[in-house]
């Protein structure tokens, strides 16, 4: 482990040590994982998947430091997805509040810096990533339209439906989830505008290769 990991790096030092990281955030179902994987393969980068790290990060967060996570964990499935409004779901979701983001930073600092890293996931919130950027071009957010998000959810089929199907009203749970995600994308769009960061709309009519090239262009890789 790098010696400096035993202490909390200053903001300037974090930016310097993470200048080799490229960040892909955005709404759920926008293709972040696919595009990040394609870019990592194409340019010889290391891939860091924040979704895959969620179980580990959940275990590493004491309840008193993650109140929204503790509240969510105490709910049953109907309380999570059926009985609450999409707005309430958005405003109380722990990852949308940045709980555990410091663990993402710790993970990235612990990775070897021998080659660039592309980090991806919806947990990469603009306001949290911005202070870590030595170059604003190293971050982009993919913003799916509501109809694109619905189509992606329908195409994913079984696994995507698994937890909703266990509720008392799967159709209502789905509507709530899709509306919450649309509100999240709207919030991202507003934050990106305020912070002067890059957002790319994702809709039908564009291939994965075309979107990969658009993201690569923002990153200055092409």
MODELLER restraints for C-alpha pairs under 7 A, 6 or more apart:
rsr = mdl.restraints
at = mdl.atoms
rsr.add(forms.Gaussian(group=physical.xy_distance, feature=features.Distance(at['CA:1:A'], at['CA:110:A']), mean=6.56, stdev=0.5))
rsr.add(forms.Gaussian(group=physical.xy_distance, feature=features.Distance(at['CA:2:A'], at['CA:110:A']), mean=6.83, stdev=0.5))
rsr.add(forms.Gaussian(group=physical.xy_distance, feature=features.Distance(at['CA:14:A'], at['CA:132:A']), mean=6.46, stdev=0.5))
rsr.add(forms.Gaussian(group=physical.xy_distance, feature=features.Distance(at['CA:15:A'], at['CA:132:A']), mean=4.70, stdev=0.5))
rsr.add(forms.Gaussian(group=physical.xy_distance, feature=features.Distance(at['CA:15:A'], at['CA:133:A']), mean=5.75, stdev=0.5))
rsr.add(forms.Gaussian(group=physical.xy_distance, feature=features.Distance(at['CA:15:A'], at['CA:134:A']), mean=5.52, stdev=0.5))
rsr.add(forms.Gaussian(group=physical.xy_distance, feature=features.Distance(at['CA:16:A'], at['CA:134:A']), mean=6.72, stdev=0.5))
rsr.add(forms.Gaussian(group=physical.xy_distance, feature=features.Distance(at['CA:19:A'], at['CA:133:A']), mean=6.76, stdev=0.5))
rsr.add(forms.Gaussian(group=physical.xy_distance, feature=features.Distance(at['CA:19:A'], at['CA:134:A']), mean=5.71, stdev=0.5))
rsr.add(forms.Gaussian(group=physical.xy_distance, feature=features.Distance(at['CA:20:A'], at['CA:116:A']), mean=4.87, stdev=0.5))
rsr.add(forms.Gaussian(group=physical.xy_distance, feature=features.Distance(at['CA:20:A'], at['CA:117:A']), mean=6.30, stdev=0.5))
rsr.add(forms.Gaussian(group=physical.xy_distance, feature=features.Distance(at['CA:21:A'], at['CA:116:A']), mean=5.83, stdev=0.5))
rsr.add(forms.Gaussian(group=physical.xy_distance, feature=features.Distance(at['CA:21:A'], at['CA:117:A']), mean=4.71, stdev=0.5))
rsr.add(forms.Gaussian(group=physical.xy_distance, feature=features.Distance(at['CA:21:A'], at['CA:118:A']), mean=5.74, stdev=0.5))
rsr.add(forms.Gaussian(group=physical.xy_distance, feature=features.Distance(at['CA:21:A'], at['CA:119:A']), mean=6.92, stdev=0.5))
rsr.add(forms.Gaussian(group=physical.xy_distance, feature=features.Distance(at['CA:22:A'], at['CA:117:A']), mean=6.09, stdev=0.5))
rsr.add(forms.Gaussian(group=physical.xy_distance, feature=features.Distance(at['CA:22:A'], at['CA:118:A']), mean=4.62, stdev=0.5))
rsr.add(forms.Gaussian(group=physical.xy_distance, feature=features.Distance(at['CA:22:A'], at['CA:119:A']), mean=6.13, stdev=0.5))
rsr.add(forms.Gaussian(group=physical.xy_distance, feature=features.Distance(at['CA:22:A'], at['CA:138:A']), mean=4.80, stdev=0.5))
rsr.add(forms.Gaussian(group=physical.xy_distance, feature=features.Distance(at['CA:22:A'], at['CA:139:A']), mean=5.79, stdev=0.5))
rsr.add(forms.Gaussian(group=physical.xy_distance, feature=features.Distance(at['CA:23:A'], at['CA:118:A']), mean=5.84, stdev=0.5))
rsr.add(forms.Gaussian(group=physical.xy_distance, feature=features.Distance(at['CA:23:A'], at['CA:119:A']), mean=4.97, stdev=0.5))
rsr.add(forms.Gaussian(group=physical.xy_distance, feature=features.Distance(at['CA:23:A'], at['CA:120:A']), mean=5.95, stdev=0.5))
rsr.add(forms.Gaussian(group=physical.xy_distance, feature=features.Distance(at['CA:23:A'], at['CA:138:A']), mean=6.17, stdev=0.5))
rsr.add(forms.Gaussian(group=physical.xy_distance, feature=features.Distance(at['CA:23:A'], at['CA:139:A']), mean=4.49, stdev=0.5))
rsr.add(forms.Gaussian(group=physical.xy_distance, feature=features.Distance(at['CA:23:A'], at['CA:140:A']), mean=6.32, stdev=0.5))
rsr.add(forms.Gaussian(group=physical.xy_distance, feature=features.Distance(at['CA:24:A'], at['CA:32:A']), mean=6.41, stdev=0.5))
rsr.add(forms.Gaussian(group=physical.xy_distance, feature=features.Distance(at['CA:24:A'], at['CA:119:A']), mean=6.15, stdev=0.5))
rsr.add(forms.Gaussian(group=physical.xy_distance, feature=features.Distance(at['CA:24:A'], at['CA:120:A']), mean=4.62, stdev=0.5))
rsr.add(forms.Gaussian(group=physical.xy_distance, feature=features.Distance(at['CA:24:A'], at['CA:121:A']), mean=6.59, stdev=0.5))
rsr.add(forms.Gaussian(group=physical.xy_distance, feature=features.Distance(at['CA:24:A'], at['CA:139:A']), mean=5.98, stdev=0.5))
rsr.add(forms.Gaussian(group=physical.xy_distance, feature=features.Distance(at['CA:24:A'], at['CA:140:A']), mean=5.19, stdev=0.5))
rsr.add(forms.Gaussian(group=physical.xy_distance, feature=features.Distance(at['CA:24:A'], at['CA:141:A']), mean=5.61, stdev=0.5))
rsr.add(forms.Gaussian(group=physical.xy_distance, feature=features.Distance(at['CA:25:A'], at['CA:32:A']), mean=6.84, stdev=0.5))
rsr.add(forms.Gaussian(group=physical.xy_distance, feature=features.Distance(at['CA:25:A'], at['CA:120:A']), mean=5.69, stdev=0.5))
rsr.add(forms.Gaussian(group=physical.xy_distance, feature=features.Distance(at['CA:25:A'], at['CA:121:A']), mean=5.15, stdev=0.5))
rsr.add(forms.Gaussian(group=physical.xy_distance, feature=features.Distance(at['CA:25:A'], at['CA:122:A']), mean=5.15, stdev=0.5))
rsr.add(forms.Gaussian(group=physical.xy_distance, feature=features.Distance(at['CA:25:A'], at['CA:124:A']), mean=5.18, stdev=0.5))
rsr.add(forms.Gaussian(group=physical.xy_distance, feature=features.Distance(at['CA:25:A'], at['CA:125:A']), mean=6.95, stdev=0.5))
rsr.add(forms.Gaussian(group=physical.xy_distance, feature=features.Distance(at['CA:25:A'], at['CA:140:A']), mean=6.36, stdev=0.5))
rsr.add(forms.Gaussian(group=physical.xy_distance, feature=features.Distance(at['CA:25:A'], at['CA:141:A']), mean=4.48, stdev=0.5))
rsr.add(forms.Gaussian(group=physical.xy_distance, feature=features.Distance(at['CA:25:A'], at['CA:142:A']), mean=6.33, stdev=0.5))
rsr.add(forms.Gaussian(group=physical.xy_distance, feature=features.Distance(at['CA:26:A'], at['CA:121:A']), mean=6.99, stdev=0.5))
rsr.add(forms.Gaussian(group=physical.xy_distance, feature=features.Distance(at['CA:26:A'], at['CA:122:A']), mean=5.21, stdev=0.5))
rsr.add(forms.Gaussian(group=physical.xy_distance, feature=features.Distance(at['CA:26:A'], at['CA:141:A']), mean=4.46, stdev=0.5))
rsr.add(forms.Gaussian(group=physical.xy_distance, feature=features.Distance(at['CA:26:A'], at['CA:142:A']), mean=4.48, stdev=0.5))
rsr.add(forms.Gaussian(group=physical.xy_distance, feature=features.Distance(at['CA:26:A'], at['CA:143:A']), mean=5.61, stdev=0.5))
rsr.add(forms.Gaussian(group=physical.xy_distance, feature=features.Distance(at['CA:27:A'], at['CA:122:A']), mean=5.97, stdev=0.5))
rsr.add(forms.Gaussian(group=physical.xy_distance, feature=features.Distance(at['CA:27:A'], at['CA:142:A']), mean=6.43, stdev=0.5))
rsr.add(forms.Gaussian(group=physical.xy_distance, feature=features.Distance(at['CA:27:A'], at['CA:143:A']), mean=5.54, stdev=0.5))
rsr.add(forms.Gaussian(group=physical.xy_distance, feature=features.Distance(at['CA:27:A'], at['CA:144:A']), mean=6.21, stdev=0.5))
rsr.add(forms.Gaussian(group=physical.xy_distance, feature=features.Distance(at['CA:27:A'], at['CA:181:A']), mean=6.74, stdev=0.5))
rsr.add(forms.Gaussian(group=physical.xy_distance, feature=features.Distance(at['CA:27:A'], at['CA:184:A']), mean=6.84, stdev=0.5))
rsr.add(forms.Gaussian(group=physical.xy_distance, feature=features.Distance(at['CA:27:A'], at['CA:185:A']), mean=5.35, stdev=0.5))
rsr.add(forms.Gaussian(group=physical.xy_distance, feature=features.Distance(at['CA:28:A'], at['CA:122:A']), mean=6.44, stdev=0.5))
rsr.add(forms.Gaussian(group=physical.xy_distance, feature=features.Distance(at['CA:28:A'], at['CA:181:A']), mean=6.68, stdev=0.5))
rsr.add(forms.Gaussian(group=physical.xy_distance, feature=features.Distance(at['CA:29:A'], at['CA:149:A']), mean=5.63, stdev=0.5))
rsr.add(forms.Gaussian(group=physical.xy_distance, feature=features.Distance(at['CA:29:A'], at['CA:152:A']), mean=6.19, stdev=0.5))
rsr.add(forms.Gaussian(group=physical.xy_distance, feature=features.Distance(at['CA:30:A'], at['CA:142:A']), mean=5.91, stdev=0.5))
rsr.add(forms.Gaussian(group=physical.xy_distance, feature=features.Distance(at['CA:30:A'], at['CA:143:A']), mean=6.36, stdev=0.5))
rsr.add(forms.Gaussian(group=physical.xy_distance, feature=features.Distance(at['CA:30:A'], at['CA:144:A']), mean=5.07, stdev=0.5))
rsr.add(forms.Gaussian(group=physical.xy_distance, feature=features.Distance(at['CA:30:A'], at['CA:149:A']), mean=6.98, stdev=0.5))
rsr.add(forms.Gaussian(group=physical.xy_distance, feature=features.Distance(at['CA:30:A'], at['CA:202:A']), mean=6.47, stdev=0.5))
rsr.add(forms.Gaussian(group=physical.xy_distance, feature=features.Distance(at['CA:32:A'], at['CA:120:A']), mean=6.27, stdev=0.5))
rsr.add(forms.Gaussian(group=physical.xy_distance, feature=features.Distance(at['CA:32:A'], at['CA:121:A']), mean=6.54, stdev=0.5))
rsr.add(forms.Gaussian(group=physical.xy_distance, feature=features.Distance(at['CA:32:A'], at['CA:142:A']), mean=6.97, stdev=0.5))
rsr.add(forms.Gaussian(group=physical.xy_distance, feature=features.Distance(at['CA:33:A'], at['CA:120:A']), mean=6.52, stdev=0.5))
rsr.add(forms.Gaussian(group=physical.xy_distance, feature=features.Distance(at['CA:35:A'], at['CA:212:A']), mean=5.58, stdev=0.5))
rsr.add(forms.Gaussian(group=physical.xy_distance, feature=features.Distance(at['CA:36:A'], at['CA:118:A']), mean=6.44, stdev=0.5))
rsr.add(forms.Gaussian(group=physical.xy_distance, feature=features.Distance(at['CA:36:A'], at['CA:120:A']), mean=6.53, stdev=0.5))
rsr.add(forms.Gaussian(group=physical.xy_distance, feature=features.Distance(at['CA:37:A'], at['CA:47:A']), mean=6.89, stdev=0.5))
rsr.add(forms.Gaussian(group=physical.xy_distance, feature=features.Distance(at['CA:39:A'], at['CA:212:A']), mean=6.92, stdev=0.5))
rsr.add(forms.Gaussian(group=physical.xy_distance, feature=features.Distance(at['CA:40:A'], at['CA:46:A']), mean=6.11, stdev=0.5))
rsr.add(forms.Gaussian(group=physical.xy_distance, feature=features.Distance(at['CA:40:A'], at['CA:47:A']), mean=6.09, stdev=0.5))
rsr.add(forms.Gaussian(group=physical.xy_distance, feature=features.Distance(at['CA:40:A'], at['CA:118:A']), mean=6.54, stdev=0.5))
rsr.add(forms.Gaussian(group=physical.xy_distance, feature=features.Distance(at['CA:45:A'], at['CA:115:A']), mean=6.14, stdev=0.5))
rsr.add(forms.Gaussian(group=physical.xy_distance, feature=features.Distance(at['CA:45:A'], at['CA:116:A']), mean=4.99, stdev=0.5))
rsr.add(forms.Gaussian(group=physical.xy_distance, feature=features.Distance(at['CA:45:A'], at['CA:117:A']), mean=5.22, stdev=0.5))
rsr.add(forms.Gaussian(group=physical.xy_distance, feature=features.Distance(at['CA:45:A'], at['CA:118:A']), mean=6.49, stdev=0.5))
rsr.add(forms.Gaussian(group=physical.xy_distance, feature=features.Distance(at['CA:46:A'], at['CA:115:A']), mean=6.96, stdev=0.5))
rsr.add(forms.Gaussian(group=physical.xy_distance, feature=features.Distance(at['CA:46:A'], at['CA:116:A']), mean=6.25, stdev=0.5))
rsr.add(forms.Gaussian(group=physical.xy_distance, feature=features.Distance(at['CA:46:A'], at['CA:117:A']), mean=4.57, stdev=0.5))
rsr.add(forms.Gaussian(group=physical.xy_distance, feature=features.Distance(at['CA:46:A'], at['CA:118:A']), mean=6.25, stdev=0.5))
rsr.add(forms.Gaussian(group=physical.xy_distance, feature=features.Distance(at['CA:47:A'], at['CA:117:A']), mean=5.78, stdev=0.5))
rsr.add(forms.Gaussian(group=physical.xy_distance, feature=features.Distance(at['CA:47:A'], at['CA:118:A']), mean=5.15, stdev=0.5))
rsr.add(forms.Gaussian(group=physical.xy_distance, feature=features.Distance(at['CA:47:A'], at['CA:119:A']), mean=6.10, stdev=0.5))
rsr.add(forms.Gaussian(group=physical.xy_distance, feature=features.Distance(at['CA:48:A'], at['CA:117:A']), mean=6.96, stdev=0.5))
rsr.add(forms.Gaussian(group=physical.xy_distance, feature=features.Distance(at['CA:48:A'], at['CA:118:A']), mean=6.15, stdev=0.5))
rsr.add(forms.Gaussian(group=physical.xy_distance, feature=features.Distance(at['CA:48:A'], at['CA:119:A']), mean=4.60, stdev=0.5))
rsr.add(forms.Gaussian(group=physical.xy_distance, feature=features.Distance(at['CA:48:A'], at['CA:120:A']), mean=6.48, stdev=0.5))
rsr.add(forms.Gaussian(group=physical.xy_distance, feature=features.Distance(at['CA:49:A'], at['CA:119:A']), mean=6.07, stdev=0.5))
rsr.add(forms.Gaussian(group=physical.xy_distance, feature=features.Distance(at['CA:49:A'], at['CA:120:A']), mean=5.49, stdev=0.5))
rsr.add(forms.Gaussian(group=physical.xy_distance, feature=features.Distance(at['CA:49:A'], at['CA:121:A']), mean=6.51, stdev=0.5))
rsr.add(forms.Gaussian(group=physical.xy_distance, feature=features.Distance(at['CA:50:A'], at['CA:120:A']), mean=6.10, stdev=0.5))
rsr.add(forms.Gaussian(group=physical.xy_distance, feature=features.Distance(at['CA:50:A'], at['CA:121:A']), mean=5.33, stdev=0.5))
rsr.add(forms.Gaussian(group=physical.xy_distance, feature=features.Distance(at['CA:51:A'], at['CA:121:A']), mean=6.12, stdev=0.5))
rsr.add(forms.Gaussian(group=physical.xy_distance, feature=features.Distance(at['CA:57:A'], at['CA:100:A']), mean=6.35, stdev=0.5))
rsr.add(forms.Gaussian(group=physical.xy_distance, feature=features.Distance(at['CA:57:A'], at['CA:103:A']), mean=6.60, stdev=0.5))
rsr.add(forms.Gaussian(group=physical.xy_distance, feature=features.Distance(at['CA:61:A'], at['CA:100:A']), mean=6.94, stdev=0.5))
rsr.add(forms.Gaussian(group=physical.xy_distance, feature=features.Distance(at['CA:63:A'], at['CA:70:A']), mean=5.65, stdev=0.5))
rsr.add(forms.Gaussian(group=physical.xy_distance, feature=features.Distance(at['CA:66:A'], at['CA:99:A']), mean=6.02, stdev=0.5))
rsr.add(forms.Gaussian(group=physical.xy_distance, feature=features.Distance(at['CA:68:A'], at['CA:92:A']), mean=6.28, stdev=0.5))
rsr.add(forms.Gaussian(group=physical.xy_distance, feature=features.Distance(at['CA:68:A'], at['CA:93:A']), mean=6.53, stdev=0.5))
rsr.add(forms.Gaussian(group=physical.xy_distance, feature=features.Distance(at['CA:68:A'], at['CA:94:A']), mean=4.77, stdev=0.5))
rsr.add(forms.Gaussian(group=physical.xy_distance, feature=features.Distance(at['CA:69:A'], at['CA:94:A']), mean=5.04, stdev=0.5))
rsr.add(forms.Gaussian(group=physical.xy_distance, feature=features.Distance(at['CA:77:A'], at['CA:167:A']), mean=5.78, stdev=0.5))
rsr.add(forms.Gaussian(group=physical.xy_distance, feature=features.Distance(at['CA:78:A'], at['CA:167:A']), mean=5.49, stdev=0.5))
rsr.add(forms.Gaussian(group=physical.xy_distance, feature=features.Distance(at['CA:78:A'], at['CA:168:A']), mean=6.65, stdev=0.5))
rsr.add(forms.Gaussian(group=physical.xy_distance, feature=features.Distance(at['CA:81:A'], at['CA:173:A']), mean=4.99, stdev=0.5))
rsr.add(forms.Gaussian(group=physical.xy_distance, feature=features.Distance(at['CA:81:A'], at['CA:176:A']), mean=6.69, stdev=0.5))
rsr.add(forms.Gaussian(group=physical.xy_distance, feature=features.Distance(at['CA:81:A'], at['CA:177:A']), mean=6.96, stdev=0.5))
rsr.add(forms.Gaussian(group=physical.xy_distance, feature=features.Distance(at['CA:82:A'], at['CA:169:A']), mean=6.81, stdev=0.5))
rsr.add(forms.Gaussian(group=physical.xy_distance, feature=features.Distance(at['CA:82:A'], at['CA:172:A']), mean=6.22, stdev=0.5))
rsr.add(forms.Gaussian(group=physical.xy_distance, feature=features.Distance(at['CA:82:A'], at['CA:173:A']), mean=4.88, stdev=0.5))
rsr.add(forms.Gaussian(group=physical.xy_distance, feature=features.Distance(at['CA:85:A'], at['CA:176:A']), mean=6.80, stdev=0.5))
rsr.add(forms.Gaussian(group=physical.xy_distance, feature=features.Distance(at['CA:86:A'], at['CA:176:A']), mean=5.15, stdev=0.5))
rsr.add(forms.Gaussian(group=physical.xy_distance, feature=features.Distance(at['CA:86:A'], at['CA:177:A']), mean=6.78, stdev=0.5))
rsr.add(forms.Gaussian(group=physical.xy_distance, feature=features.Distance(at['CA:86:A'], at['CA:179:A']), mean=5.84, stdev=0.5))
rsr.add(forms.Gaussian(group=physical.xy_distance, feature=features.Distance(at['CA:86:A'], at['CA:180:A']), mean=4.56, stdev=0.5))
rsr.add(forms.Gaussian(group=physical.xy_distance, feature=features.Distance(at['CA:87:A'], at['CA:180:A']), mean=6.36, stdev=0.5))
rsr.add(forms.Gaussian(group=physical.xy_distance, feature=features.Distance(at['CA:89:A'], at['CA:180:A']), mean=6.57, stdev=0.5))
rsr.add(forms.Gaussian(group=physical.xy_distance, feature=features.Distance(at['CA:90:A'], at['CA:180:A']), mean=5.70, stdev=0.5))
rsr.add(forms.Gaussian(group=physical.xy_distance, feature=features.Distance(at['CA:90:A'], at['CA:184:A']), mean=6.79, stdev=0.5))
rsr.add(forms.Gaussian(group=physical.xy_distance, feature=features.Distance(at['CA:95:A'], at['CA:123:A']), mean=5.92, stdev=0.5))
rsr.add(forms.Gaussian(group=physical.xy_distance, feature=features.Distance(at['CA:96:A'], at['CA:123:A']), mean=6.66, stdev=0.5))
rsr.add(forms.Gaussian(group=physical.xy_distance, feature=features.Distance(at['CA:98:A'], at['CA:123:A']), mean=6.95, stdev=0.5))
rsr.add(forms.Gaussian(group=physical.xy_distance, feature=features.Distance(at['CA:126:A'], at['CA:191:A']), mean=6.63, stdev=0.5))
rsr.add(forms.Gaussian(group=physical.xy_distance, feature=features.Distance(at['CA:126:A'], at['CA:192:A']), mean=6.49, stdev=0.5))
rsr.add(forms.Gaussian(group=physical.xy_distance, feature=features.Distance(at['CA:136:A'], at['CA:197:A']), mean=6.58, stdev=0.5))
rsr.add(forms.Gaussian(group=physical.xy_distance, feature=features.Distance(at['CA:137:A'], at['CA:218:A']), mean=5.88, stdev=0.5))
rsr.add(forms.Gaussian(group=physical.xy_distance, feature=features.Distance(at['CA:137:A'], at['CA:219:A']), mean=5.27, stdev=0.5))
rsr.add(forms.Gaussian(group=physical.xy_distance, feature=features.Distance(at['CA:138:A'], at['CA:219:A']), mean=5.24, stdev=0.5))
rsr.add(forms.Gaussian(group=physical.xy_distance, feature=features.Distance(at['CA:139:A'], at['CA:198:A']), mean=6.83, stdev=0.5))
rsr.add(forms.Gaussian(group=physical.xy_distance, feature=features.Distance(at['CA:140:A'], at['CA:198:A']), mean=4.94, stdev=0.5))
rsr.add(forms.Gaussian(group=physical.xy_distance, feature=features.Distance(at['CA:140:A'], at['CA:199:A']), mean=5.60, stdev=0.5))
rsr.add(forms.Gaussian(group=physical.xy_distance, feature=features.Distance(at['CA:141:A'], at['CA:198:A']), mean=6.35, stdev=0.5))
rsr.add(forms.Gaussian(group=physical.xy_distance, feature=features.Distance(at['CA:141:A'], at['CA:199:A']), mean=4.63, stdev=0.5))
rsr.add(forms.Gaussian(group=physical.xy_distance, feature=features.Distance(at['CA:141:A'], at['CA:200:A']), mean=6.22, stdev=0.5))
rsr.add(forms.Gaussian(group=physical.xy_distance, feature=features.Distance(at['CA:142:A'], at['CA:199:A']), mean=5.87, stdev=0.5))
rsr.add(forms.Gaussian(group=physical.xy_distance, feature=features.Distance(at['CA:142:A'], at['CA:200:A']), mean=5.02, stdev=0.5))
rsr.add(forms.Gaussian(group=physical.xy_distance, feature=features.Distance(at['CA:142:A'], at['CA:201:A']), mean=6.04, stdev=0.5))
rsr.add(forms.Gaussian(group=physical.xy_distance, feature=features.Distance(at['CA:142:A'], at['CA:202:A']), mean=6.42, stdev=0.5))
rsr.add(forms.Gaussian(group=physical.xy_distance, feature=features.Distance(at['CA:143:A'], at['CA:185:A']), mean=6.04, stdev=0.5))
rsr.add(forms.Gaussian(group=physical.xy_distance, feature=features.Distance(at['CA:143:A'], at['CA:199:A']), mean=6.67, stdev=0.5))
rsr.add(forms.Gaussian(group=physical.xy_distance, feature=features.Distance(at['CA:143:A'], at['CA:200:A']), mean=5.84, stdev=0.5))
rsr.add(forms.Gaussian(group=physical.xy_distance, feature=features.Distance(at['CA:143:A'], at['CA:201:A']), mean=4.67, stdev=0.5))
rsr.add(forms.Gaussian(group=physical.xy_distance, feature=features.Distance(at['CA:143:A'], at['CA:202:A']), mean=5.61, stdev=0.5))
rsr.add(forms.Gaussian(group=physical.xy_distance, feature=features.Distance(at['CA:144:A'], at['CA:201:A']), mean=5.88, stdev=0.5))
rsr.add(forms.Gaussian(group=physical.xy_distance, feature=features.Distance(at['CA:144:A'], at['CA:202:A']), mean=4.55, stdev=0.5))
rsr.add(forms.Gaussian(group=physical.xy_distance, feature=features.Distance(at['CA:144:A'], at['CA:203:A']), mean=6.15, stdev=0.5))
rsr.add(forms.Gaussian(group=physical.xy_distance, feature=features.Distance(at['CA:145:A'], at['CA:202:A']), mean=6.31, stdev=0.5))
rsr.add(forms.Gaussian(group=physical.xy_distance, feature=features.Distance(at['CA:145:A'], at['CA:203:A']), mean=5.85, stdev=0.5))
rsr.add(forms.Gaussian(group=physical.xy_distance, feature=features.Distance(at['CA:146:A'], at['CA:182:A']), mean=6.00, stdev=0.5))
rsr.add(forms.Gaussian(group=physical.xy_distance, feature=features.Distance(at['CA:148:A'], at['CA:203:A']), mean=5.52, stdev=0.5))
rsr.add(forms.Gaussian(group=physical.xy_distance, feature=features.Distance(at['CA:148:A'], at['CA:204:A']), mean=6.58, stdev=0.5))
rsr.add(forms.Gaussian(group=physical.xy_distance, feature=features.Distance(at['CA:153:A'], at['CA:160:A']), mean=6.64, stdev=0.5))
rsr.add(forms.Gaussian(group=physical.xy_distance, feature=features.Distance(at['CA:164:A'], at['CA:170:A']), mean=5.21, stdev=0.5))
rsr.add(forms.Gaussian(group=physical.xy_distance, feature=features.Distance(at['CA:164:A'], at['CA:173:A']), mean=6.17, stdev=0.5))
rsr.add(forms.Gaussian(group=physical.xy_distance, feature=features.Distance(at['CA:164:A'], at['CA:174:A']), mean=6.80, stdev=0.5))
rsr.add(forms.Gaussian(group=physical.xy_distance, feature=features.Distance(at['CA:192:A'], at['CA:198:A']), mean=6.58, stdev=0.5))
rsr.add(forms.Gaussian(group=physical.xy_distance, feature=features.Distance(at['CA:192:A'], at['CA:199:A']), mean=6.71, stdev=0.5))
rsr.add(forms.Gaussian(group=physical.xy_distance, feature=features.Distance(at['CA:216:A'], at['CA:222:A']), mean=6.13, stdev=0.5))
